[in-house]
């Protein structure tokens, strides 16, 4: 069974409290130890100074030299009252007590074993020893007679119990301060924990780790490139799709680098000042045309970064082409099914009324008409996709009650390598669809189509019998979203323009008299000139639109 995890604020409070407690204990022990050592040193110095003063008193020197214990005791008795020493003891040259706080011990040897340096070497020093009164800090000084001979020793001492009492008093204060610090640390830890949890949106560390892993997996699963920068303009997030879309090495690490060093043309740093979002902006950068969305990252009212998502335009165009082709196939199948259903119903009716000859004649006409169309398409058109488009649009026009007239002199051999069949199908299919709709809206019947590749270009002409296009509308009709047919329209001709740019093709529009319009498409068969013009377009695009991502 998995144990429940403590909250980060609780763990932080416990950690800080233990840290403060440990510091207080260590500091307290050090302080008490230092205080005890300091007190011992101070008391030793005081004892030594007092012993030295007593040993240099002339009356004491004479009495000790004579071994006159009563005289020495009377002198020392007055001194003991004027000092805070625990004891004053004086011995003769043999270490026999002449003065002692306890009268019964006078005349007995001094205890402690620390008189050698004073009696034999004539030195003054501090010692710590256990005497008859207990452990004490002692100042030892020799007593000299008039000729400089050691005749005795003065021992002034402070019992260590006095030091222990002093240290104990300080110890109580330190313990009180330690508990006060512990309580204060708990309050501080609680406050820090609350602020910390608020800063990380009340998430626990394991939850943050899980979100981080999910975020990385999500970024790598996206086919769109993602790049984000912080308020300093440094890259904080990127994915592999971004490296691929921007033609950057896939093993390059961008995190932490200034975006201007990686993409000098980028507009993301400029958004740190404006904070205005941008959607579906077309941008040319690092040799790729991208469709980019840029959004500011806000923390409250503060702008803390910018994120951009982008995808190569050619991928989006490929999706549009595929959808267009699927729609064209669906239209062709639907129109064929509708037309043949009508013919089958007619044939069934003729058979039911026993008009077999008329039924056979209708079947023969239908077979002959379609066979003639199929034979012509097979002989004149080498591209299968384009041939299928012609058959589908022919059937679609019949379904609408219109007539698609295809010039029998038209021909189309194998397409050059730089022209994709899908691109040609998208171009011509959209032009025919627009022509059918325009002709139908003007209550007319015929749409004309001709095409040839005999020259240096593939030439396609589509004529309708619609209301025509006003001169001021001839540029607007190619803009995305522009349409006179209602909302969610205006896509087809914009897609035609995009493919023309890719193929270095040209499209013109003419108004016919008395009615109708003619769209003429010029597609170069050779790609050499196209490369030169495409390079010029790239250079111009780089100059005029390179302030993006």
PyMOL commands that set and color helices and strands:
alter all, ss='L'
color gray80, all
select helices_A, chain A and resi 8-55+58-66+69-82+103-105+116-119+160-199+205-221+240-245+259-262+268-274+313-352+356-380+384-399+421-441+471-473+476-478+492-503+528-545
alter helices_A, ss='H'
color red, helices_A
select strands_A, chain A and resi 87-92+97-99+125-131+134-144+150-159+225-230+235-238+278-285+288-299+302-312+403-406+446-452+457-463+506-511+517-524
alter strands_A, ss='S'
color yellow, strands_A
deselect
rebuild
show_as cartoon
